[in-house]
Every structure is written in structure tokens, then in C-alpha cells.
Amino acid sequence: MAKRAGKKEDDSKLYAFLSILLTVIGFIIAYAVKKNDKYVMFYAKQGLVLFIGSVIIWVVSMIPIIMFIAWIAWIGWLVLWIIGIVYSLSGEMKDIPIVGVYADKFNF
């Protein structure tokens, strides 16, 4: 029986995936368990930015006059979230468009 190669890499991909999928909860899990793993924290920070973005969109959606803009923003957020999920499983550190710029500013 051969050993499975890349166990650590698979583990990092799993935590990176959870960081994007669960946004703020994923960030907390990743920070608690894998804060020394650069790959995981790269995506955990982007998941945190996605969460902050969702809160901002939610607050804006409370204003009736600009509710249409909020719907468009939710669609954009969903697209970025899906891109983040795909990127987190790729094994490469790729910035999610728009999100990566803000995630780089966090120093955890």
C-alpha cells in the first residue's frame, strides 16, 4: 500500500476552501488551526473580506431607494465567492478580483 502524497497540501486546500465557503466562521477556524500556513491564511483573509463585503451590501440593501443596486451587488458578490471557492481548491495562491487587494492589507 503506497503512502498518499500531498497530505499536507490536501489539508491546506481543505482549510482554504472552508475559509472561503464559510467566510467569517471559516476565517476563525483557519486562524485557530492553521495560522502559520500561508496558503490557508491567504484565502482566510479573502474570506474575511467577502464577509465584510456582504455586511456592507446587507446594510445598503436596507435603503429602499437603492435596493436595485444592492441586488446587483449581491450577484457580483456571489460571482466573487464562487471564484474564491474555485481558486482555493486550485493549489495556487490567486487573488480573487477586487477582494485580493483589500485582503493584502490585513496583517495576521
N, CA, C and O atoms as CSV, one atom per row, in Angstrom:
chain,resi,resn,atom,element,x,y,z
A,1,MET,N,N,0.839,-1.178,0.000
A,1,MET,CA,C,0.000,0.000,0.000
A,1,MET,C,C,0.883,1.240,0.000
A,1,MET,O,O,1.697,1.421,0.906
A,2,ALA,N,N,0.736,2.071,-0.979
A,2,ALA,CA,C,1.569,3.264,-1.119
A,2,ALA,C,C,1.014,4.394,-0.252
A,2,ALA,O,O,-0.194,4.542,-0.071
A,3,LYS,N,N,1.955,5.187,0.277
A,3,LYS,CA,C,1.549,6.362,1.045
A,3,LYS,C,C,0.941,7.398,0.123
A,3,LYS,O,O,1.356,7.554,-1.025
A,4,ARG,N,N,-0.013,8.079,0.626
A,4,ARG,CA,C,-0.655,9.123,-0.168
A,4,ARG,C,C,0.202,10.384,-0.131
A,4,ARG,O,O,0.454,10.940,0.938
A,5,ALA,N,N,0.640,10.823,-1.282
A,5,ALA,CA,C,1.482,12.015,-1.371
A,5,ALA,C,C,0.612,13.269,-1.285
A,5,ALA,O,O,-0.527,13.280,-1.751
A,6,GLY,N,N,1.152,14.300,-0.698
A,6,GLY,CA,C,0.459,15.583,-0.680
A,6,GLY,C,C,-0.577,15.724,0.419
A,6,GLY,O,O,-1.500,16.526,0.282
A,7,LYS,N,N,-0.456,14.964,1.513
A,7,LYS,CA,C,-1.432,15.047,2.615
A,7,LYS,C,C,-1.493,16.459,3.171
A,7,LYS,O,O,-2.577,16.984,3.424
A,8,LYS,N,N,-0.337,17.071,3.362
A,8,LYS,CA,C,-0.313,18.431,3.903
A,8,LYS,C,C,-0.962,19.407,2.923
A,8,LYS,O,O,-1.688,20.314,3.331
A,9,GLU,N,N,-0.698,19.219,1.632
A,9,GLU,CA,C,-1.298,20.090,0.615
A,9,GLU,C,C,-2.812,19.932,0.583
A,9,GLU,O,O,-3.537,20.920,0.466
A,10,ASP,N,N,-3.293,18.698,0.687
A,10,ASP,CA,C,-4.743,18.455,0.715
A,10,ASP,C,C,-5.374,19.106,1.939
A,10,ASP,O,O,-6.467,19.666,1.861
A,11,ASP,N,N,-4.681,19.030,3.062
A,11,ASP,CA,C,-5.153,19.634,4.302
A,11,ASP,C,C,-5.249,21.158,4.149
A,11,ASP,O,O,-6.219,21.772,4.592
A,12,SER,N,N,-4.248,21.750,3.527
A,12,SER,CA,C,-4.251,23.198,3.298
A,12,SER,C,C,-5.379,23.599,2.361
A,12,SER,O,O,-6.046,24.609,2.584
A,13,LYS,N,N,-5.594,22.812,1.314
A,13,LYS,CA,C,-6.685,23.112,0.377
A,13,LYS,C,C,-8.030,23.040,1.081
A,13,LYS,O,O,-8.907,23.868,0.831
A,14,LEU,N,N,-8.199,22.060,1.956
A,14,LEU,CA,C,-9.457,21.907,2.682
A,14,LEU,C,C,-9.734,23.137,3.554
A,14,LEU,O,O,-10.838,23.681,3.534
A,15,TYR,N,N,-8.729,23.569,4.315
A,15,TYR,CA,C,-8.917,24.732,5.180
A,15,TYR,C,C,-9.081,26.024,4.372
A,15,TYR,O,O,-9.838,26.911,4.767
A,16,ALA,N,N,-8.384,26.128,3.259
A,16,ALA,CA,C,-8.555,27.300,2.391
A,16,ALA,C,C,-9.972,27.321,1.826
A,16,ALA,O,O,-10.613,28.372,1.783
A,17,PHE,N,N,-10.457,26.163,1.395
A,17,PHE,CA,C,-11.818,26.043,0.883
A,17,PHE,C,C,-12.840,26.438,1.946
A,17,PHE,O,O,-13.769,27.195,1.663
A,18,LEU,N,N,-12.673,25.930,3.166
A,18,LEU,CA,C,-13.593,26.266,4.257
A,18,LEU,C,C,-13.547,27.753,4.592
A,18,LEU,O,O,-14.560,28.346,4.963
A,19,SER,N,N,-12.364,28.348,4.459
A,19,SER,CA,C,-12.214,29.780,4.745
A,19,SER,C,C,-13.044,30.623,3.802
A,19,SER,O,O,-13.626,31.627,4.213
A,20,ILE,N,N,-13.105,30.231,2.552
A,20,ILE,CA,C,-13.914,30.971,1.573
A,20,ILE,C,C,-15.390,30.595,1.706
A,20,ILE,O,O,-16.259,31.468,1.698
A,21,LEU,N,N,-15.668,29.317,1.826
A,21,LEU,CA,C,-17.054,28.855,1.881
A,21,LEU,C,C,-17.809,29.431,3.075
A,21,LEU,O,O,-18.961,29.846,2.945
A,22,LEU,N,N,-17.160,29.456,4.236
A,22,LEU,CA,C,-17.826,29.888,5.466
A,22,LEU,C,C,-17.507,31.329,5.848
A,22,LEU,O,O,-17.935,31.784,6.908
A,23,THR,N,N,-16.795,32.031,5.046
A,23,THR,CA,C,-16.361,33.426,5.232
A,23,THR,C,C,-15.837,33.663,6.645
A,23,THR,O,O,-14.744,33.192,6.961
A,24,VAL,N,N,-16.554,34.362,7.497
A,24,VAL,CA,C,-16.010,34.760,8.799
A,24,VAL,C,C,-15.808,33.557,9.727
A,24,VAL,O,O,-14.823,33.508,10.464
A,25,ILE,N,N,-16.711,32.605,9.699
A,25,ILE,CA,C,-16.534,31.407,10.523
A,25,ILE,C,C,-15.342,30.605,10.019
A,25,ILE,O,O,-14.565,30.074,10.812
A,26,GLY,N,N,-15.198,30.519,8.701
A,26,GLY,CA,C,-14.039,29.856,8.107
A,26,GLY,C,C,-12.746,30.552,8.464
A,26,GLY,O,O,-11.728,29.898,8.693
A,27,PHE,N,N,-12.775,31.885,8.513
A,27,PHE,CA,C,-11.585,32.640,8.910
A,27,PHE,C,C,-11.199,32.292,10.336
A,27,PHE,O,O,-10.026,32.056,10.624
A,28,ILE,N,N,-12.177,32.257,11.231
A,28,ILE,CA,C,-11.901,31.950,12.641
A,28,ILE,C,C,-11.325,30.547,12.778
A,28,ILE,O,O,-10.364,30.341,13.519
A,29,ILE,N,N,-11.902,29.588,12.074
A,29,ILE,CA,C,-11.393,28.215,12.117
A,29,ILE,C,C,-9.962,28.158,11.586
A,29,ILE,O,O,-9.086,27.556,12.206
A,30,ALA,N,N,-9.733,28.789,10.436
A,30,ALA,CA,C,-8.394,28.769,9.831
A,30,ALA,C,C,-7.374,29.450,10.734
A,30,ALA,O,O,-6.254,28.963,10.887
A,31,TYR,N,N,-7.757,30.567,11.329
A,31,TYR,CA,C,-6.826,31.298,12.199
A,31,TYR,C,C,-6.505,30.488,13.451
A,31,TYR,O,O,-5.375,30.517,13.937
A,32,ALA,N,N,-7.487,29.772,13.969
A,32,ALA,CA,C,-7.275,28.973,15.170
A,32,ALA,C,C,-6.426,27.734,14.905
A,32,ALA,O,O,-5.632,27.329,15.755
A,33,VAL,N,N,-6.590,27.133,13.731
A,33,VAL,CA,C,-5.946,25.852,13.457
A,33,VAL,C,C,-4.703,25.975,12.569
A,33,VAL,O,O,-3.725,25.257,12.780
A,34,LYS,N,N,-4.729,26.864,11.591
A,34,LYS,CA,C,-3.677,26.914,10.572
A,34,LYS,C,C,-3.083,28.306,10.377
A,34,LYS,O,O,-2.771,28.678,9.246
A,35,LYS,N,N,-2.920,29.081,11.437
A,35,LYS,CA,C,-2.472,30.457,11.246
A,35,LYS,C,C,-1.028,30.561,10.727
A,35,LYS,O,O,-0.617,31.636,10.288
A,36,ASN,N,N,-0.271,29.493,10.767
A,36,ASN,CA,C,1.097,29.518,10.245
A,36,ASN,C,C,1.199,28.996,8.808
A,36,ASN,O,O,2.285,28.973,8.229
A,37,ASP,N,N,0.080,28.584,8.243
A,37,ASP,CA,C,0.047,28.085,6.871
A,37,ASP,C,C,-0.284,29.258,5.941
A,37,ASP,O,O,-1.404,29.768,5.957
A,38,LYS,N,N,0.685,29.680,5.138
A,38,LYS,CA,C,0.497,30.859,4.273
A,38,LYS,C,C,-0.639,30.676,3.277
A,38,LYS,O,O,-1.396,31.611,3.015
A,39,TYR,N,N,-0.759,29.484,2.727
A,39,TYR,CA,C,-1.808,29.223,1.741
A,39,TYR,C,C,-3.195,29.377,2.364
A,39,TYR,O,O,-4.071,30.029,1.797
A,40,VAL,N,N,-3.379,28.783,3.515
A,40,VAL,CA,C,-4.671,28.857,4.193
A,40,VAL,C,C,-4.987,30.295,4.584
A,40,VAL,O,O,-6.101,30.765,4.352
A,41,MET,N,N,-4.033,30.993,5.169
A,41,MET,CA,C,-4.287,32.364,5.620
A,41,MET,C,C,-4.501,33.312,4.439
A,41,MET,O,O,-5.220,34.303,4.569
A,42,PHE,N,N,-3.888,33.022,3.295
A,42,PHE,CA,C,-4.111,33.828,2.091
A,42,PHE,C,C,-5.596,33.827,1.745
A,42,PHE,O,O,-6.174,34.876,1.462
A,43,TYR,N,N,-6.209,32.648,1.767
A,43,TYR,CA,C,-7.631,32.547,1.433
A,43,TYR,C,C,-8.528,32.909,2.615
A,43,TYR,O,O,-9.650,33.375,2.414
A,44,ALA,N,N,-8.058,32.706,3.829
A,44,ALA,CA,C,-8.852,33.089,5.001
A,44,ALA,C,C,-9.064,34.602,5.029
A,44,ALA,O,O,-10.157,35.075,5.340
A,45,LYS,N,N,-8.021,35.353,4.704
A,45,LYS,CA,C,-8.151,36.816,4.664
A,45,LYS,C,C,-9.130,37.248,3.572
A,45,LYS,O,O,-9.902,38.187,3.763
A,46,GLN,N,N,-9.097,36.569,2.444
A,46,GLN,CA,C,-10.035,36.903,1.376
A,46,GLN,C,C,-11.470,36.531,1.769
A,46,GLN,O,O,-12.415,37.230,1.404
A,47,GLY,N,N,-11.628,35.440,2.508
A,47,GLY,CA,C,-12.943,35.082,3.022
A,47,GLY,C,C,-13.469,36.123,3.997
A,47,GLY,O,O,-14.665,36.414,4.022
A,48,LEU,N,N,-12.575,36.680,4.795
A,48,LEU,CA,C,-12.955,37.745,5.724
A,48,LEU,C,C,-13.408,38.990,4.970
A,48,LEU,O,O,-14.389,39.627,5.355
A,49,VAL,N,N,-12.706,39.338,3.908
A,49,VAL,CA,C,-13.096,40.489,3.093
A,49,VAL,C,C,-14.451,40.230,2.431
A,49,VAL,O,O,-15.275,41.141,2.343
A,50,LEU,N,N,-14.689,39.017,1.970
A,50,LEU,CA,C,-16.002,38.685,1.400
A,50,LEU,C,C,-17.107,38.863,2.438
A,50,LEU,O,O,-18.191,39.352,2.120
A,51,PHE,N,N,-16.828,38.465,3.678
A,51,PHE,CA,C,-17.811,38.648,4.739
A,51,PHE,C,C,-18.088,40.130,4.980
A,51,PHE,O,O,-19.245,40.541,5.078
A,52,ILE,N,N,-17.040,40.921,5.074
A,52,ILE,CA,C,-17.210,42.367,5.277
A,52,ILE,C,C,-18.017,42.967,4.125
A,52,ILE,O,O,-18.888,43.809,4.340
A,53,GLY,N,N,-17.722,42.529,2.910
A,53,GLY,CA,C,-18.477,42.992,1.748
A,53,GLY,C,C,-19.946,42.622,1.836
A,53,GLY,O,O,-20.813,43.417,1.471
A,54,SER,N,N,-20.229,41.421,2.318
A,54,SER,CA,C,-21.631,41.003,2.436
A,54,SER,C,C,-22.366,41.826,3.483
A,54,SER,O,O,-23.546,42.132,3.314
A,55,VAL,N,N,-21.688,42.183,4.553
A,55,VAL,CA,C,-22.314,43.034,5.577
A,55,VAL,C,C,-22.615,44.415,4.999
A,55,VAL,O,O,-23.688,44.971,5.236
A,56,ILE,N,N,-21.677,44.961,4.248
A,56,ILE,CA,C,-21.891,46.279,3.630
A,56,ILE,C,C,-23.070,46.220,2.659
A,56,ILE,O,O,-23.921,47.109,2.667
A,57,ILE,N,N,-23.126,45.192,1.833
A,57,ILE,CA,C,-24.240,45.057,0.885
A,57,ILE,C,C,-25.560,44.907,1.634
A,57,ILE,O,O,-26.569,45.485,1.230
A,58,TRP,N,N,-25.562,44.140,2.716
A,58,TRP,CA,C,-26.774,43.946,3.504
A,58,TRP,C,C,-27.266,45.281,4.069
A,58,TRP,O,O,-28.461,45.574,4.028
A,59,VAL,N,N,-26.341,46.087,4.596
A,59,VAL,CA,C,-26.722,47.391,5.147
A,59,VAL,C,C,-27.278,48.293,4.041
A,59,VAL,O,O,-28.296,48.957,4.231
A,60,VAL,N,N,-26.609,48.313,2.894
A,60,VAL,CA,C,-27.076,49.137,1.770
A,60,VAL,C,C,-28.440,48.667,1.286
A,60,VAL,O,O,-29.260,49.483,0.865
A,61,SER,N,N,-28.694,47.368,1.340
A,61,SER,CA,C,-29.978,46.847,0.859
A,61,SER,C,C,-31.152,47.278,1.734
A,61,SER,O,O,-32.305,47.134,1.330
A,62,MET,N,N,-30.878,47.798,2.910
A,62,MET,CA,C,-31.938,48.301,3.796
A,62,MET,C,C,-32.495,49.645,3.331
A,62,MET,O,O,-33.559,50.069,3.782
A,63,ILE,N,N,-31.784,50.309,2.438
A,63,ILE,CA,C,-32.223,51.607,1.932
A,63,ILE,C,C,-33.097,51.352,0.703
A,63,ILE,O,O,-32.596,50.897,-0.326
A,64,PRO,N,N,-34.393,51.640,0.798
A,64,PRO,CA,C,-35.316,51.287,-0.296
A,64,PRO,C,C,-34.980,51.916,-1.650
A,64,PRO,O,O,-35.209,51.295,-2.687
A,65,ILE,N,N,-34.457,53.106,-1.656
A,65,ILE,CA,C,-34.203,53.809,-2.917
A,65,ILE,C,C,-33.136,53.105,-3.752
A,65,ILE,O,O,-33.213,53.102,-4.980
A,66,ILE,N,N,-32.157,52.519,-3.104
A,66,ILE,CA,C,-31.058,51.898,-3.849
A,66,ILE,C,C,-31.069,50.368,-3.739
A,66,ILE,O,O,-30.031,49.721,-3.876
A,67,MET,N,N,-32.237,49.809,-3.495
A,67,MET,CA,C,-32.357,48.361,-3.359
A,67,MET,C,C,-31.941,47.627,-4.637
A,67,MET,O,O,-31.372,46.538,-4.562
A,68,PHE,N,N,-32.216,48.209,-5.807
A,68,PHE,CA,C,-31.832,47.594,-7.080
A,68,PHE,C,C,-30.310,47.450,-7.171
A,68,PHE,O,O,-29.805,46.428,-7.635
A,69,ILE,N,N,-29.599,48.461,-6.731
A,69,ILE,CA,C,-28.130,48.407,-6.743
A,69,ILE,C,C,-27.637,47.298,-5.819
A,69,ILE,O,O,-26.662,46.613,-6.126
A,70,ALA,N,N,-28.308,47.128,-4.700
A,70,ALA,CA,C,-27.933,46.069,-3.764
A,70,ALA,C,C,-28.107,44.686,-4.402
A,70,ALA,O,O,-27.280,43.801,-4.183
A,71,TRP,N,N,-29.172,44.492,-5.186
A,71,TRP,CA,C,-29.369,43.212,-5.868
A,71,TRP,C,C,-28.230,42.924,-6.846
A,71,TRP,O,O,-27.748,41.795,-6.933
A,72,ILE,N,N,-27.818,43.923,-7.557
A,72,ILE,CA,C,-26.688,43.761,-8.487
A,72,ILE,C,C,-25.412,43.449,-7.704
A,72,ILE,O,O,-24.609,42.612,-8.116
A,73,ALA,N,N,-25.238,44.127,-6.581
A,73,ALA,CA,C,-24.062,43.887,-5.737
A,73,ALA,C,C,-24.061,42.452,-5.198
A,73,ALA,O,O,-23.009,41.817,-5.132
A,74,TRP,N,N,-25.237,41.940,-4.814
A,74,TRP,CA,C,-25.318,40.552,-4.339
A,74,TRP,C,C,-24.913,39.566,-5.428
A,74,TRP,O,O,-24.236,38.576,-5.149
A,75,ILE,N,N,-25.315,39.824,-6.641
A,75,ILE,CA,C,-24.934,38.947,-7.755
A,75,ILE,C,C,-23.421,38.989,-7.961
A,75,ILE,O,O,-22.786,37.952,-8.158
A,76,GLY,N,N,-22.847,40.192,-7.915
A,76,GLY,CA,C,-21.395,40.335,-8.026
A,76,GLY,C,C,-20.674,39.627,-6.893
A,76,GLY,O,O,-19.652,38.976,-7.109
A,77,TRP,N,N,-21.209,39.756,-5.679
A,77,TRP,CA,C,-20.614,39.096,-4.520
A,77,TRP,C,C,-20.634,37.584,-4.705
A,77,TRP,O,O,-19.647,36.905,-4.421
A,78,LEU,N,N,-21.764,37.055,-5.183
A,78,LEU,CA,C,-21.892,35.619,-5.397
A,78,LEU,C,C,-20.866,35.125,-6.419
A,78,LEU,O,O,-20.263,34.067,-6.234
A,79,VAL,N,N,-20.672,35.878,-7.481
A,79,VAL,CA,C,-19.679,35.519,-8.501
A,79,VAL,C,C,-18.272,35.491,-7.888
A,79,VAL,O,O,-17.509,34.557,-8.132
A,80,LEU,N,N,-17.929,36.511,-7.095
A,80,LEU,CA,C,-16.609,36.556,-6.450
A,80,LEU,C,C,-16.442,35.403,-5.469
A,80,LEU,O,O,-15.355,34.835,-5.361
A,81,TRP,N,N,-17.500,35.055,-4.756
A,81,TRP,CA,C,-17.458,33.955,-3.799
A,81,TRP,C,C,-17.188,32.636,-4.517
A,81,TRP,O,O,-16.384,31.829,-4.050
A,82,ILE,N,N,-17.850,32.413,-5.644
A,82,ILE,CA,C,-17.640,31.183,-6.419
A,82,ILE,C,C,-16.219,31.145,-6.982
A,82,ILE,O,O,-15.576,30.096,-6.970
A,83,ILE,N,N,-15.732,32.275,-7.470
A,83,ILE,CA,C,-14.347,32.343,-7.956
A,83,ILE,C,C,-13.391,31.990,-6.821
A,83,ILE,O,O,-12.431,31.246,-7.023
A,84,GLY,N,N,-13.650,32.517,-5.638
A,84,GLY,CA,C,-12.810,32.217,-4.477
A,84,GLY,C,C,-12.804,30.742,-4.133
A,84,GLY,O,O,-11.758,30.189,-3.795
A,85,ILE,N,N,-13.948,30.103,-4.214
A,85,ILE,CA,C,-14.019,28.663,-3.939
A,85,ILE,C,C,-13.173,27.890,-4.941
A,85,ILE,O,O,-12.413,27.001,-4.558
A,86,VAL,N,N,-13.300,28.222,-6.212
A,86,VAL,CA,C,-12.523,27.538,-7.258
A,86,VAL,C,C,-11.025,27.782,-7.048
A,86,VAL,O,O,-10.228,26.846,-7.111
A,87,TYR,N,N,-10.650,29.025,-6.800
A,87,TYR,CA,C,-9.238,29.357,-6.588
A,87,TYR,C,C,-8.669,28.630,-5.364
A,87,TYR,O,O,-7.532,28.160,-5.397
A,88,SER,N,N,-9.452,28.538,-4.292
A,88,SER,CA,C,-8.944,27.912,-3.064
A,88,SER,C,C,-8.646,26.433,-3.260
A,88,SER,O,O,-7.791,25.876,-2.571
A,89,LEU,N,N,-9.334,25.800,-4.182
A,89,LEU,CA,C,-9.110,24.380,-4.457
A,89,LEU,C,C,-8.039,24.143,-5.525
A,89,LEU,O,O,-7.669,23.000,-5.794
A,90,SER,N,N,-7.545,25.225,-6.132
A,90,SER,CA,C,-6.588,25.093,-7.233
A,90,SER,C,C,-5.183,24.719,-6.788
A,90,SER,O,O,-4.415,24.152,-7.564
A,91,GLY,N,N,-4.846,25.031,-5.553
A,91,GLY,CA,C,-3.479,24.786,-5.082
A,91,GLY,C,C,-2.550,25.948,-5.348
A,91,GLY,O,O,-1.380,25.900,-4.968
A,92,GLU,N,N,-3.042,26.984,-5.989
A,92,GLU,CA,C,-2.251,28.180,-6.277
A,92,GLU,C,C,-2.821,29.365,-5.511
A,92,GLU,O,O,-4.025,29.439,-5.265
A,93,MET,N,N,-1.950,30.283,-5.140
A,93,MET,CA,C,-2.392,31.480,-4.435
A,93,MET,C,C,-2.743,32.553,-5.461
A,93,MET,O,O,-1.874,33.279,-5.944
A,94,LYS,N,N,-4.038,32.640,-5.786
A,94,LYS,CA,C,-4.528,33.616,-6.755
A,94,LYS,C,C,-5.443,34.591,-6.042
A,94,LYS,O,O,-6.303,34.187,-5.259
A,95,ASP,N,N,-5.260,35.869,-6.312
A,95,ASP,CA,C,-6.141,36.876,-5.729
A,95,ASP,C,C,-7.513,36.815,-6.385
A,95,ASP,O,O,-7.632,36.751,-7.608
A,96,ILE,N,N,-8.547,36.837,-5.547
A,96,ILE,CA,C,-9.901,36.981,-6.063
A,96,ILE,C,C,-10.007,38.425,-6.553
A,96,ILE,O,O,-9.592,39.337,-5.838
A,97,PRO,N,N,-10.550,38.659,-7.753
A,97,PRO,CA,C,-10.652,40.037,-8.253
A,97,PRO,C,C,-11.318,40.950,-7.215
A,97,PRO,O,O,-12.284,40.559,-6.560
A,98,ILE,N,N,-10.804,42.138,-7.081
A,98,ILE,CA,C,-11.259,43.179,-6.150
A,98,ILE,C,C,-10.955,42.801,-4.698
A,98,ILE,O,O,-10.396,43.611,-3.958
A,99,VAL,N,N,-11.309,41.604,-4.287
A,99,VAL,CA,C,-11.177,41.156,-2.905
A,99,VAL,C,C,-9.712,41.062,-2.476
A,99,VAL,O,O,-9.362,41.462,-1.366
A,100,GLY,N,N,-8.865,40.537,-3.349
A,100,GLY,CA,C,-7.461,40.332,-3.010
A,100,GLY,C,C,-6.728,41.596,-2.627
A,100,GLY,O,O,-5.845,41.565,-1.771
A,101,VAL,N,N,-7.077,42.702,-3.244
A,101,VAL,CA,C,-6.438,43.988,-2.939
A,101,VAL,C,C,-6.651,44.364,-1.486
A,101,VAL,O,O,-5.726,44.818,-0.812
A,102,TYR,N,N,-7.874,44.175,-1.003
A,102,TYR,CA,C,-8.190,44.523,0.379
A,102,TYR,C,C,-7.667,43.492,1.363
A,102,TYR,O,O,-7.276,43.840,2.477
A,103,ALA,N,N,-7.655,42.235,0.966
A,103,ALA,CA,C,-7.156,41.168,1.845
A,103,ALA,C,C,-5.675,41.333,2.140
A,103,ALA,O,O,-5.222,40.997,3.234
A,104,ASP,N,N,-4.911,41.848,1.175
A,104,ASP,CA,C,-3.478,42.051,1.359
A,104,ASP,C,C,-3.174,43.054,2.468
A,104,ASP,O,O,-2.071,43.051,3.016
A,105,LYS,N,N,-4.121,43.899,2.802
A,105,LYS,CA,C,-3.906,44.924,3.815
A,105,LYS,C,C,-3.964,44.376,5.239
A,105,LYS,O,O,-3.496,45.028,6.172
A,106,PHE,N,N,-4.536,43.181,5.412
A,106,PHE,CA,C,-4.598,42.559,6.734
A,106,PHE,C,C,-3.258,41.918,7.067
A,106,PHE,O,O,-2.658,41.249,6.226
A,107,ASN,N,N,-2.794,42.122,8.290
A,107,ASN,CA,C,-1.551,41.514,8.761
A,107,ASN,C,C,-1.845,40.631,9.958
A,107,ASN,O,O,-1.774,41.075,11.104
A,108,PHE,N,N,-2.179,39.368,9.680
A,108,PHE,CA,C,-2.465,38.426,10.751
A,108,PHE,C,C,-1.336,37.443,10.862
A,108,PHE,O,O,-1.373,36.552,11.710
